[in-house]
Amino acid sequence: MTEPRSWSPRPAVVVLAWILAALALLAASLSAEATTRVLLGTATALLAALAAYGTLLRPKLTADDTGLTVRTVTGSRHLPWHEVKVKLAHTRRLGREVSTLELDWQRGEDEQLYVLTLMDLGTDPRDVADVLHAMRP
């Protein structure tokens, strides 16, 4: 039996998002212009939503002997090993290569694709893919 592993957004990034949300809220409340308040209020809402996402959906991905568990806004879903394909996808964006971890789950007619990034996992998706391939029975 292997020890369960889990991945989440980096705590420092989540804390930074909360701090930036608080600063944007403070700046919005101190602003004299309505347009500035609206823009900073929108930034506050966006930053707070991202920070809440990183705070509440922890861990984002968990792997154990039975399979993978992915946490999303709609809840957690357990993906047994025999029903999921783990793939590493590479795309070029803005002159640099970006790796994402794709979990392609299928059970009968039901199927779902989960795409996890560096921000979701808190580490390089290539490293996570290596661990998952090693854990897979």
Sequence and secondary structure as in RCSB ss.txt:
>XXXX:A:sequence
MTEPRSWSPRPAVVVLAWILAALALLAASLSAEATTRVLLGTATALLAALAAYGTLLRPKLTADDTGLTVRTVTG
SRHLPWHEVKVKLAHTRRLGREVSTLELDWQRGEDEQLYVLTLMDLGTDPRDVADVLHAMRP
>XXXX:A:secstr
    EEE   HHHHHHHHHHHHHHHHHHHH   HHHHHHHHHHHHHHHHHHHHHHHS SSEEEETTEEEEEETTE
EEEEEGGGEEEEEEEEEETTEEEEEEEEEEEETTEEEEEEE HHHHSS HHHHHHHHHHH  
